[in-house]
Amino acid sequence: MPIRTNRGRAAVYRRLWGWPLRSPRHLMGTLIFLAILVTALGVVLPKVVGKPQAKASPPGPGTTTSMTTTAPGAAAPVPTSNLPTRLSTPLATPTPTTPNADALRVAKQWATAWVNHPAGMTSEQWLAQLKPFTTEEYLPVMSTVEPANIPATKVTGEPVAGTSYPKSVQVTITTDGPKLAITVVSTNAGWRVADYDQAS
């Protein structure tokens, strides 16, 4: 029986298996190509095929339906359907009313404290006299005002009510400097100034 050399065996493999086994380099190239192909198919196929989704009847006009998937073993979500997509009636606008006397009084007290800034008064002292008549939210804004820059020293007129609602009143007060446009609002602590502006 003839002894086959390695060269003879390689020739037999080439005839049986073709080009991939011509050399170890070709074999490695083939294996790498197959690995890339399998990986690409694993990524692309799920996206192309996708998962079948449950069909739902289309929602009626003026309703919205929320569909969510639930993990196995988790409690099913509460369906949210038949929710209105818009307000059926417009929001009610406040009804103008007679100006509240306390609101006018607080506006004048606030304006009197605002014009009171004699030489030597610190910003903290000036802010302290405004605090009883100012909302907590508006105090930080007032803390940025420099009292020495206020161009008024006294109130020269009575408060005049402008637009008035049950929870807010626009008040104008004249001083020896600019005219003050003050917004007074009703709070849990009573009427307080929530905003002001200067008008010459």
Buried (B, 14 or more C-beta within 10 A) or exposed (E): EEEEEEEEEEEEEEEEEEEBBEEEEEEEEEEEEEEEEEEEEEEEEEEEEEEEEEEEEEEEEEEEBEEEEEEEEEEEEEEEEEEEEEEEEEEEEEEEEEBBEEBBBBBBBBBBBBBBBEEEBEBEEBBEBBEEBBBEEBEEEBEEBEBEEBEBEEBEBEBBBEEBBEBBBBBBBBBEBBBBBBBBBBEEEEBBBBBBEBEE
